[in-house]
Amino acid sequence: MISEQKFTRTTTGKALELNQNPAIYGAFAEIGAGQEVARFFFQAGQASQTIAKTMSAYDMIYSDEIYGKEASGRYVCESRLIKMLDKEYSLLQKRLDKSRGDKTTFFAFADTVTTGDMAKRHCHGWIGVRFQTKPKGQPNDIIMHVQMMDKYRLQQQETLGVVGVNLVYTAFHHIQNHERIIPALVDNIKEGQVIIDMIRFTGPDVAHINNHLMNLELVRRHLAEAVVFTPDQNIITVADAVYGKPLIVERGSFRPVTNAHLDLLQKGIQQFHLSFPKEKDPLILFEMTMNALQVQGKFDERDFLNRVRALTSLGYPVMVSSHFRFFTLKRYLRQYTKEPIGLIIGAKLLERIFDEKHYQDLEGGIIEALSKLFDGKTLLYVYPTKSADSCLTARSFHPDPKLKHIFRHYQELDSMVDLASCEQVDEFVHSDRILDMIENGNFEWERLVPASVRDLIQKEKLFQR
């Protein structure tokens, strides 16, 4: 668990401390918001002891001549940031390594961002630092995607400057203590000023930092609404994962993922193509909420990593979000795609969705929530919840009598679609039951999970105490 340590140094004070360290020397390259990070180092004083070069290449032709063109044609993107770090760090070593490399830890800071009126544009950017922890050492990278949430451009620029100084300061002062990293990055930042929805650490001196856990911490601290883990164990922003794509989202605890979960998914995919016959294949997302990651009220890091490892082994990305309620999850995803979204749920969840007590904080109550959930291109795909003595489907579900008319309304709109009848499915085996089998040495669990997951659990001893 990340500690709640408070940092009291001002941003200018941090820049001055770095400037006064003769062993730290580097370059700044900033595109899109002015030289906001370098400005703090200049204003702090003694900047010549830290800054070898600052630059901004705003003209696209100049920028392309220096860093090369992007295949996507974009300038505010991760690939552009990496090219900036590659170029500036290599120049430092080429020009200065012989003269001072044996006594200097070099760094290159870069950012490529867009700022402006939030009503007109998405204010976001990529920032990163490449740095040594000892002279002649191998370089390490910290790369982040940020969104500036202030209303006005000058506020956004100031926030970017603070985050940038924090990033450089963290690289040289907090990197050995992973518990201090996330708090340090947002020191002197007010709540709601910035979103950090992806962070990645690479290099020999940051190998002790688990990227999955650090990104999960962003969600836990409400610095990000969601993060996505890819099948190749990478982390990407939700925007990069889902932008402009039709989606199928299956929510669960997946502790572990089971054959039943895959049956839900396959039936959901089939129904999606019936619901939207002209759409291309949807992106599949397994989704877990922060609440679902708690075990007996506590967060278990190893358990979380086990779940993500098992899910991504199936070849699908995994999203962890802070959205307990479906309508807020849908609203969040709608920022990035206008294409159809199919949300796969077990029929038992209808009881929660049509329970008014979950919407008491909304002025319009359950009617407001449902109107935000269903938009004509967002459907609930309902899988039967079947046990030895009962079976629940959307068709057989009966909400509170005073809600039956609104429930019937969405049924008639085909906003809720049964994926199968009770006769077409087996009794649903919950993950908890399989977990008990694993822990108790009952090998019956092996036939209840996908073969690849079975092999992974056995090989890496996942979900075992």
C-alpha positions in Angstrom: 0.0 0.0 0.0 1.4 3.4 -1.0 2.1 5.6 2.1 0.4 9.0 2.4 3.6 10.9 2.9 3.3 14.6 2.5 5.9 16.7 0.6 6.5 20.2 1.7 9.1 21.5 -0.8 8.0 24.1 -3.3 8.3 23.4 -7.0 11.0 26.2 -7.3 12.8 24.7 -4.2 13.0 21.3 -5.9 14.4 22.9 -9.1 16.9 24.8 -7.1 18.0 21.7 -5.2 18.6 19.9 -8.6 20.4 23.0 -9.9 22.8 23.0 -6.9 23.8 19.4 -7.5 26.8 19.5 -9.9 26.4 15.8 -10.7 23.1 16.2 -12.4 23.2 17.7 -15.9 20.8 17.5 -18.8 18.6 18.9 -21.6 15.0 20.0 -21.9 12.9 19.6 -25.1 9.3 20.9 -24.9 6.6 21.1 -27.6 3.2 22.6 -27.3 2.9 24.5 -24.0 6.0 26.7 -23.9 9.1 25.8 -21.9 7.1 25.5 -18.7 9.3 22.9 -17.0 12.6 24.5 -18.0 11.2 27.8 -16.8 11.1 26.7 -13.2 14.8 25.7 -13.3 15.8 29.1 -14.8 13.7 31.0 -12.2 15.2 29.0 -9.3 18.7 30.2 -10.1 22.0 28.5 -10.9 20.4 26.8 -13.8 23.7 26.7 -15.8 24.8 24.0 -13.4 22.0 21.7 -14.5 20.8 22.8 -18.0 23.0 22.0 -21.0 20.3 23.0 -23.5 16.6 23.9 -23.7 14.6 23.9 -27.0 11.2 24.0 -28.5 10.4 23.0 -32.1 6.9 24.3 -32.8 7.0 24.4 -36.6 6.1 20.9 -37.9 8.8 21.0 -40.6 11.5 21.9 -38.0 10.2 19.2 -35.6 10.2 16.6 -38.3 13.7 17.5 -39.4 15.0 17.1 -35.8 13.0 14.1 -34.7 11.7 12.5 -37.8 8.1 12.0 -39.0 5.5 9.9 -37.2 3.7 7.3 -39.2 0.4 8.4 -37.7 1.1 12.1 -38.6 0.5 13.0 -34.9 2.8 15.1 -32.8 1.2 14.6 -29.3 1.8 10.9 -29.0 4.1 8.5 -27.2 6.2 7.6 -30.2 7.1 11.3 -30.6 8.1 11.6 -27.0 10.4 8.6 -27.3 12.0 10.0 -30.4 12.6 13.3 -28.5 14.2 11.4 -25.6 16.3 9.3 -27.9 17.6 12.4 -29.8 18.3 14.6 -26.8 19.9 12.0 -24.6 22.1 10.7 -27.4 23.3 14.3 -28.1 24.2 14.7 -24.4 26.4 11.6 -24.4 27.9 12.4 -27.8 28.9 16.0 -26.9 29.6 15.8 -23.2 30.5 12.2 -22.2 34.2 12.6 -22.7 34.4 16.0 -20.9 32.3 15.2 -17.9 30.7 11.7 -18.2 32.8 10.2 -15.4 31.3 12.6 -12.8 27.9 13.3 -14.2 24.5 11.6 -14.2 22.9 12.8 -17.5 19.2 13.3 -18.1 16.9 14.3 -20.9 13.5 15.6 -20.2 10.9 15.9 -23.0 7.2 16.7 -23.3 4.8 17.0 -26.2 1.5 18.5 -25.2 -1.6 20.4 -26.4 -3.2 23.0 -24.2 -6.1 25.5 -24.7 -9.8 26.1 -24.0 -11.1 22.8 -22.5 -14.5 23.5 -24.2 -12.8 23.3 -27.6 -10.0 20.8 -27.2 -8.6 17.9 -25.2 -5.7 19.2 -23.1 -3.3 16.4 -22.8 0.2 15.3 -23.4 3.1 12.9 -23.0 6.0 13.7 -20.7 9.1 11.7 -19.9 12.6 11.7 -18.5 15.6 9.5 -19.4 18.2 9.5 -16.7 21.2 7.8 -15.2 21.5 7.0 -11.5 25.3 6.9 -11.6 28.0 8.2 -14.0 28.5 6.0 -17.0 25.4 4.0 -16.0 22.7 2.7 -18.3 19.8 5.0 -18.8 16.3 4.6 -17.4 12.9 6.0 -18.6 9.8 7.2 -16.9 7.0 8.0 -19.3 3.6 9.4 -18.4 0.4 10.4 -20.2 -1.3 13.4 -18.5 -4.4 15.4 -18.9 -4.5 19.0 -17.7 -8.0 19.7 -16.2 -7.7 23.5 -15.5 -10.0 25.7 -17.5 -7.5 28.2 -18.8 -4.3 27.8 -20.8 -2.0 29.6 -18.3 -3.3 27.3 -15.5 -2.7 24.2 -17.7 0.9 25.4 -18.5 1.6 26.0 -14.8 0.3 22.6 -13.9 2.5 21.0 -16.6 5.5 22.8 -15.3 4.9 21.5 -11.7 4.4 17.9 -12.8 7.5 18.1 -15.0 9.7 19.3 -12.1 8.2 16.6 -9.9 9.1 14.0 -12.5 12.7 15.1 -12.8 13.0 15.4 -9.0 11.4 12.0 -8.5 13.9 10.4 -10.9 16.8 11.5 -8.8 15.4 11.4 -5.2 12.5 8.9 -4.9 13.1 6.1 -7.5 14.5 3.6 -4.9 11.3 3.9 -2.8 8.4 2.9 -5.0 5.9 3.9 -2.3 6.9 7.6 -2.6 6.8 7.8 -6.4 3.1 8.5 -7.1 2.6 11.0 -4.2 5.8 12.8 -5.3 4.6 13.2 -8.9 1.6 15.2 -7.8 3.2 17.1 -5.0 2.0 20.8 -5.1 -0.9 19.8 -7.4 -4.4 20.5 -6.3 -7.0 17.7 -6.5 -8.6 17.6 -9.9 -5.9 19.6 -11.7 -4.3 16.7 -13.5 -5.1 13.2 -14.6 -2.2 10.7 -15.0 -3.7 7.7 -16.8 -0.5 5.9 -17.8 3.0 5.6 -16.3 5.8 3.3 -17.4 9.2 2.6 -15.9 11.9 0.9 -18.0 15.6 0.4 -17.3 18.0 -1.5 -15.0 17.7 0.9 -12.1 13.9 0.8 -12.0 13.5 -2.9 -12.5 12.2 -3.2 -8.9 9.1 -1.2 -9.9 6.1 -3.2 -11.0 4.4 -1.2 -13.8 1.1 -3.0 -13.3 1.0 -2.1 -9.6 2.0 1.5 -10.2 -0.7 2.0 -12.8 -3.3 0.4 -10.5 -2.2 2.9 -7.9 -3.1 5.7 -10.3 -6.7 4.4 -10.3 -6.7 3.8 -6.5 -5.6 7.4 -5.9 -8.2 8.7 -8.4 -5.5 10.1 -10.7 -6.9 7.9 -13.4 -10.4 6.6 -14.0 -9.1 3.4 -15.7 -6.0 1.7 -17.0 -5.6 -1.0 -19.6 -3.2 -4.0 -19.5 -2.5 -5.6 -22.8 -1.9 -9.3 -23.5 1.9 -8.6 -24.0 2.0 -7.2 -20.4 2.2 -3.6 -21.6 0.1 -0.7 -20.2 -1.7 1.7 -22.5 -4.2 4.5 -22.0 -7.9 3.8 -22.4 -8.0 6.3 -25.2 -5.3 4.4 -27.2 -7.0 1.1 -26.5 -10.6 1.9 -27.4 -10.6 5.1 -29.6 -13.2 4.9 -32.3 -13.8 1.1 -31.8 -16.9 -0.9 -31.1 -16.6 -2.6 -27.8 -17.7 -5.6 -25.8 -17.0 -5.3 -22.1 -17.4 -8.2 -19.7 -17.3 -7.2 -16.0 -16.3 -9.7 -13.3 -13.9 -10.5 -10.5 -12.2 -13.2 -12.5 -10.6 -14.9 -9.5 -9.9 -16.9 -11.7 -11.3 -16.6 -15.1 -13.4 -19.6 -16.0 -15.0 -21.5 -18.9 -18.3 -19.9 -17.9 -16.8 -16.4 -18.4 -15.6 -17.4 -21.9 -19.1 -18.8 -22.7 -20.6 -15.5 -21.7 -18.1 -13.8 -24.0 -18.6 -16.0 -27.0 -22.4 -15.6 -26.8 -21.9 -11.9 -26.4 -19.9 -11.7 -29.5 -22.5 -13.6 -31.5 -25.3 -11.4 -30.2 -23.2 -8.2 -30.9 -23.0 -9.2 -34.6 -26.8 -9.8 -34.6 -27.5 -6.5 -32.9 -25.1 -4.5 -35.2 -24.7 -6.5 -38.4 -22.8 -3.8 -40.2 -20.2 -3.2 -37.5 -16.6 -4.5 -37.7 -15.4 -6.9 -35.0 -15.5 -5.3 -31.6 -12.6 -4.9 -29.2 -13.0 -7.3 -26.2 -12.3 -5.9 -22.8 -12.4 -7.8 -19.5 -13.1 -5.2 -16.9 -12.7 -5.2 -13.1 -13.5 -2.5 -10.7 -11.3 -1.5 -7.8 -14.0 -2.9 -5.5 -13.8 -6.3 -7.2 -10.0 -6.4 -6.5 -10.5 -6.3 -2.7 -10.3 -9.6 -0.9 -11.9 -9.6 2.5 -11.9 -5.8 2.4 -8.1 -5.6 1.6 -6.2 -5.2 -1.6 -3.9 -8.1 -2.3 -1.2 -7.2 -4.8 -0.2 -10.8 -5.6 -3.9 -11.7 -6.2 -4.4 -8.8 -8.5 -1.3 -9.7 -10.6 -2.5 -13.4 -10.8 -5.9 -12.3 -12.2 -4.4 -10.0 -14.8 -1.8 -12.6 -15.8 -4.5 -15.3 -16.3 -6.9 -13.0 -18.2 -4.2 -11.6 -20.6 -3.0 -15.1 -21.3 -6.3 -15.5 -23.2 -5.2 -12.8 -25.7 -7.6 -10.0 -24.5 -6.8 -6.7 -22.8 -7.9 -6.1 -19.2 -9.2 -2.8 -17.9 -9.3 -1.8 -14.3 -11.7 1.1 -13.5 -13.0 3.1 -10.7 -16.6 2.9 -12.1 -18.7 0.8 -9.8 -21.9 1.9 -11.6 -22.5 0.9 -15.2 -23.8 4.2 -16.4 -20.6 6.0 -15.3 -18.5 3.3 -17.0 -20.4 3.8 -20.2 -20.2 7.6 -20.0 -16.4 7.3 -19.5 -16.0 5.0 -22.5 -18.1 7.4 -24.6 -15.4 10.0 -24.4 -13.3 7.8 -26.7 -15.8 6.0 -29.0 -19.2 6.6 -30.5 -19.4 3.1 -31.8 -21.7 0.4 -30.3 -20.9 -0.9 -26.8 -22.2 -4.3 -25.5 -21.9 -4.8 -21.7 -22.1 -8.4 -20.7 -23.6 -9.1 -17.3 -24.9 -12.0 -15.3 -28.7 -11.8 -14.9 -28.2 -11.5 -11.1 -26.7 -8.0 -11.7 -30.1 -6.8 -12.9 -31.1 -6.7 -9.2 -28.4 -4.1 -8.6 -29.0 -2.1 -11.7 -32.7 -1.8 -10.9 -32.3 -1.0 -7.2 -33.1 2.6 -6.5 -30.9 2.8 -3.5 -27.8 2.9 -5.7 -28.8 6.2 -7.3 -29.9 8.2 -4.3 -27.2 10.8 -4.9 -28.6 11.5 -8.4 -31.1 14.3 -8.8 -33.1 12.2 -11.3 -32.5 8.9 -9.4 -32.8 5.6 -11.2 -34.4 7.3 -14.3 -31.4 9.5 -14.7 -29.0 6.6 -14.3 -30.8 4.4 -16.9 -31.1 7.3 -19.4 -27.4 7.8 -19.2 -26.7 4.0 -19.5 -28.9 3.3 -22.6 -28.3 5.5 -25.7 -29.4 3.3 -28.6 -25.8 2.1 -29.2 -25.3 0.7 -25.7 -26.8 -2.7 -24.9 -26.9 -5.0 -21.9 -26.2 -8.6 -22.9 -27.7 -10.7 -20.1 -26.4 -14.2 -19.4 -28.6 -16.6 -17.3 -27.7 -17.0 -13.7 -28.5 -20.7 -13.2 -28.2 -22.7 -10.0 -29.4 -26.2 -9.1 -32.9 -24.9 -8.1 -33.4 -21.7 -10.1 -32.6 -19.8 -13.2 -32.8 -16.0 -13.8 -32.9 -14.2 -17.1 -33.8 -10.7 -18.3 -37.1 -12.2 -19.4 -37.9 -13.7 -16.0 -36.5 -10.9 -13.9 -39.1 -8.9 -11.9 -38.1 -5.5 -10.6 -39.8 -3.6 -7.8 -43.5 -3.2 -8.9 -43.1 0.6 -9.2 -40.2 0.1 -11.7 -41.9 -2.5 -13.9 -43.0 0.0 -16.5 -39.5 1.5 -17.0 -38.0 -2.0 -17.1 -40.5 -3.0 -19.7 -39.7 0.2 -21.7 -36.1 -0.8 -22.0 -37.0 -4.4 -22.8 -39.2 -3.2 -25.7 -36.3 -1.1 -27.0 -34.2 -4.2 -27.0 -31.7 -2.5 -24.7 -31.4 -5.7 -22.6 -30.9 -8.9 -24.6 -30.8 -12.4 -23.2 -27.8 -14.3 -24.5 -29.4 -17.7 -24.0 -32.3 -19.5 -22.4 -31.9 -21.5 -19.2 -32.0 -24.8 -21.2 -29.0 -23.6 -23.3 -26.6 -23.1 -20.3 -25.1 -25.2 -17.5 -25.2 -24.2 -13.9 -23.0 -21.2 -13.4 -19.8 -22.1 -11.5 -18.6 -19.0 -9.7 -14.9 -18.2 -9.4 -14.9 -18.5 -5.6 -15.9 -22.1 -5.9 -13.0 -22.8 -8.3 -10.6 -20.9 -6.0 -11.6 -23.1 -3.1 -10.9 -26.2 -5.2 -7.4 -24.8 -6.1 -6.6 -24.0 -2.5 -7.9 -27.3 -1.2 -6.1 -29.5 -3.8 -9.3 -30.6 -5.5 -8.3 -31.1 -9.1 -11.8 -30.9 -10.3 -11.1 -27.2 -11.0 -8.9 -28.1 -14.0 -11.9 -28.9 -16.2 -13.7 -25.6 -15.3 -11.1 -23.1 -16.6 -9.6 -22.6 -20.1 -6.8 -24.9 -20.9 -4.2 -22.1 -21.2 -5.3 -20.7 -17.8 -5.0 -24.2 -16.3 -1.5 -24.6 -17.6 -0.5 -21.1 -16.4 -1.9 -21.7 -12.9 -0.1 -25.0 -12.6 3.2 -23.7 -14.0 3.3 -20.4 -12.0 1.3 -21.6 -9.0 -1.2 -18.8 -9.3 -4.0 -18.4 -6.7 -2.2 -20.7 -4.3 -1.4 -19.7 -0.7 
